[in-house]
Amino acid sequence: MLSEGVGRSGENLPIKMLNDRVLVDMGGPEGERRSTGGILIPATAQIGKRLVWAEVVAVGPNVRSMEPGDQVLFSPEDRYEVEVRGNDYVILRERDVHAVAAERLAEGSTGLYL
């Protein structure tokens, strides 16, 4: 649950994600990324479909695979954008997430290390 929200007449109301929804923070400017050499590649230069990483901020009660603070990999096309108190976030469904990266997953599990 986000403790900061936007309400009527400027009131701050808490925000709770519902069902299988995940609220993520993309971090930097929309769609921009850096090459390994440090060159900024604008979103307009993207040619093919590319999955992106973002940090989970809040999850709904039916989300089982991720927690706030985890990094998730998803397609930028499968999302809804929302602004909360001047910050841009993306809302996803749990099924639209392709991978989860988190320290807690290293305990007793096998898989890739990113």
C-alpha positions in Angstrom: 0.0 0.0 0.0 1.3 3.4 -0.9 0.9 5.9 2.0 0.9 8.8 -0.3 -2.0 9.3 -2.7 -3.9 11.9 -4.5 -7.4 12.7 -3.3 -10.1 15.3 -3.8 -9.2 18.9 -2.8 -5.5 17.9 -2.3 -6.2 15.4 0.4 -3.6 12.7 0.8 -5.2 9.3 0.7 -3.5 5.8 0.8 -3.5 3.8 -2.4 -4.0 0.0 -2.3 -3.4 -2.1 -5.4 -6.2 -4.5 -6.2 -6.2 -8.2 -7.3 -3.2 -9.2 -9.4 -1.9 -5.6 -10.1 1.7 -4.6 -9.6 2.8 -0.9 -9.4 6.4 -0.4 -10.6 8.8 2.5 -10.9 10.6 2.7 -14.2 13.3 4.9 -12.7 14.7 7.0 -15.5 13.1 8.9 -18.3 10.5 7.0 -20.3 12.1 4.4 -22.7 15.6 5.8 -22.6 18.5 3.6 -21.9 22.3 3.7 -21.9 24.7 1.5 -24.0 27.6 -0.2 -22.3 29.8 2.6 -23.5 27.6 5.2 -21.8 25.8 6.6 -24.8 22.2 7.6 -24.1 19.8 5.8 -26.5 16.4 7.6 -26.8 13.1 5.7 -26.9 12.6 6.8 -30.5 15.7 4.8 -31.6 14.3 1.4 -30.4 13.8 -0.9 -33.3 12.6 -4.2 -32.0 10.6 -5.3 -28.9 12.8 -5.0 -25.8 11.9 -6.0 -22.3 12.7 -3.6 -19.5 13.4 -3.8 -15.8 11.6 -1.8 -13.1 11.3 -1.8 -9.3 8.1 -3.0 -7.6 6.6 -0.3 -5.4 3.3 -2.0 -4.4 1.4 -5.2 -5.1 -2.2 -6.4 -4.9 -3.4 -9.1 -2.5 -3.4 -11.8 -5.1 0.2 -11.3 -6.3 2.2 -14.3 -5.2 5.5 -14.0 -7.0 6.9 -10.6 -6.1 7.2 -8.1 -3.3 7.9 -4.4 -3.0 11.6 -3.8 -3.7 11.9 -6.6 -6.3 13.1 -5.9 -9.8 10.8 -7.2 -12.5 11.2 -7.7 -16.3 8.3 -6.9 -18.5 7.3 -5.7 -22.0 6.8 -1.9 -22.1 3.7 -2.5 -24.4 1.8 -4.4 -21.6 1.3 -1.5 -19.2 -0.8 1.4 -18.0 0.9 4.6 -16.9 -0.2 6.6 -13.8 1.0 9.7 -12.0 1.0 9.8 -8.2 2.1 13.0 -6.5 4.3 14.0 -9.5 6.0 10.6 -9.9 5.3 8.4 -12.9 4.5 4.7 -12.3 3.4 1.8 -14.4 0.6 -0.6 -13.5 1.0 -4.3 -14.7 -0.8 -7.5 -14.2 1.3 -10.3 -12.5 0.9 -12.5 -15.6 2.6 -9.8 -17.7 5.9 -10.0 -15.7 8.5 -12.3 -17.4 11.1 -12.5 -14.6 11.7 -11.4 -11.0 15.1 -10.5 -9.5 15.4 -10.3 -5.7 17.9 -11.2 -3.0 15.3 -13.4 -1.3 15.2 -15.7 -4.3 18.8 -16.8 -3.8 17.8 -18.8 -0.8 17.3 -22.5 -1.8 16.4 -21.8 -5.4 18.1 -22.5 -8.7 18.1 -20.2 -11.6 19.9 -17.4 -13.4 21.8 -14.8 -11.5 21.4 -11.4 -13.0 
